[in-house]
């Protein structure tokens, strides 16, 4: 961290951050920013094959790995998938 600046990208589901702003996060990391990614849910209803617990574990690991490739840390807020609403 060169300039003391931090950025947090927060989205609903794992892979939303990567699809929407991974390039920007990579550029910011290269400019010395401290990057963080967060998802509100673990993507626990994103599979017709795996149980909710299994897919949540898989998706969290994928998100953590993706965050590491952009030099970011990853956090999951743990809300249940499909229960995040804008008001």
C-alpha positions as a Markdown table, in Angstrom:
| # | Residue | x | y | z |
|---|---|---|---|---|
| 1 | Unk | 0.0 | 0.0 | 0.0 |
| 2 | Unk | 1.7 | 3.1 | -1.3 |
| 3 | Unk | -0.8 | 5.9 | -0.9 |
| 4 | Unk | -3.0 | 4.8 | 2.0 |
| 5 | Unk | -6.1 | 4.5 | -0.3 |
| 6 | Unk | -8.5 | 1.6 | 0.0 |
| 7 | Unk | -11.3 | 0.3 | -2.2 |
| 8 | Unk | -14.1 | -2.1 | -1.5 |
| 9 | Unk | -16.1 | -3.7 | -4.3 |
| 10 | Unk | -19.3 | -5.2 | -2.9 |
| 11 | Unk | -21.8 | -7.1 | -4.9 |
| 12 | Unk | -24.6 | -9.7 | -4.3 |
| 13 | Unk | -23.0 | -12.9 | -5.6 |
| 14 | Unk | -19.6 | -14.5 | -6.1 |
| 15 | Unk | -18.4 | -13.8 | -9.6 |
| 16 | Unk | -20.3 | -10.5 | -9.8 |
| 17 | Unk | -17.3 | -8.5 | -8.7 |
| 18 | Unk | -15.0 | -10.3 | -11.2 |
| 19 | Unk | -17.4 | -9.8 | -14.1 |
| 20 | Unk | -18.1 | -6.1 | -13.3 |
| 21 | Unk | -14.8 | -4.6 | -12.1 |
| 22 | Unk | -11.8 | -6.9 | -11.8 |
| 23 | Unk | -10.0 | -4.9 | -14.4 |
| 24 | Unk | -10.5 | -1.7 | -12.4 |
| 25 | Unk | -9.4 | -3.4 | -9.2 |
| 26 | Unk | -6.2 | -4.7 | -10.9 |
| 27 | Unk | -5.4 | -1.1 | -12.1 |
| 28 | Unk | -6.0 | 0.3 | -8.7 |
| 29 | Unk | -3.8 | -2.4 | -7.1 |
| 30 | Unk | -1.1 | -1.5 | -9.6 |
| 31 | Unk | -1.5 | 2.1 | -8.5 |
| 32 | Unk | -0.9 | 1.1 | -4.9 |
| 33 | Unk | -4.4 | 0.8 | -3.6 |
| 34 | Unk | -5.4 | -1.7 | -0.9 |
| 35 | Unk | -8.2 | -3.8 | -2.6 |
| 36 | Unk | -11.1 | -5.7 | -1.0 |
| 37 | Unk | -13.9 | -7.6 | -2.5 |
| 38 | Unk | -17.1 | -8.6 | -0.7 |
| 39 | Unk | -20.2 | -10.5 | -1.6 |
| 40 | Unk | -23.5 | -10.4 | 0.3 |
| 41 | Unk | -24.2 | -14.0 | -0.4 |
| 42 | Unk | -22.1 | -17.2 | -0.9 |
| 43 | Unk | -24.1 | -18.2 | -4.0 |
| 44 | Unk | -25.7 | -20.9 | -2.0 |
| 45 | Unk | -28.6 | -21.5 | -4.4 |
| 46 | Unk | -26.5 | -21.5 | -7.6 |
| 47 | Unk | -26.6 | -25.3 | -8.4 |
| 48 | Unk | -29.0 | -28.0 | -9.3 |
| 49 | Unk | -26.4 | -30.6 | -8.6 |
| 50 | Unk | -24.7 | -29.6 | -5.2 |
| 51 | Unk | -26.3 | -29.0 | -1.9 |
| 52 | Unk | -26.5 | -25.4 | -0.7 |
| 53 | Unk | -23.6 | -26.0 | 1.7 |
| 54 | Unk | -21.5 | -27.6 | -1.1 |
| 55 | Unk | -22.1 | -24.9 | -3.7 |
| 56 | Unk | -21.6 | -22.1 | -1.1 |
| 57 | Unk | -18.2 | -23.6 | -0.2 |
| 58 | Unk | -17.2 | -24.0 | -3.8 |
| 59 | Unk | -18.3 | -20.5 | -4.7 |
| 60 | Unk | -16.5 | -18.9 | -1.7 |
| 61 | Unk | -13.3 | -20.6 | -2.7 |
| 62 | Unk | -13.7 | -19.4 | -6.3 |
| 63 | Unk | -14.3 | -15.9 | -5.1 |
| 64 | Unk | -11.3 | -16.0 | -2.7 |
| 65 | Unk | -9.1 | -17.3 | -5.5 |
| 66 | Unk | -10.3 | -14.6 | -8.0 |
| 67 | Unk | -9.8 | -11.9 | -5.4 |
| 68 | Unk | -6.2 | -13.1 | -4.9 |
| 69 | Unk | -5.5 | -12.8 | -8.6 |
| 70 | Unk | -6.3 | -9.0 | -8.4 |
| 71 | Unk | -4.4 | -8.6 | -5.2 |
| 72 | Unk | -7.6 | -8.2 | -3.1 |
| 73 | Unk | -8.9 | -9.8 | 0.1 |
| 74 | Unk | -12.3 | -11.5 | 0.0 |
| 75 | Unk | -15.2 | -11.3 | 2.5 |
| 76 | Unk | -18.6 | -12.9 | 2.4 |
| 77 | Unk | -21.4 | -11.3 | 4.4 |
| 78 | Unk | -23.2 | -14.6 | 4.5 |
| 79 | Unk | -26.8 | -13.5 | 3.6 |
| 80 | Unk | -29.0 | -16.2 | 2.0 |
| 81 | Unk | -28.9 | -16.1 | -1.8 |
| 82 | Unk | -32.1 | -14.8 | -3.4 |
| 83 | Unk | -33.0 | -12.8 | -0.3 |
| 84 | Unk | -31.1 | -9.6 | -1.1 |
| 85 | Unk | -33.5 | -6.8 | -2.2 |
| 86 | Unk | -33.1 | -3.2 | -3.1 |
| 87 | Unk | -35.6 | -0.8 | -1.6 |
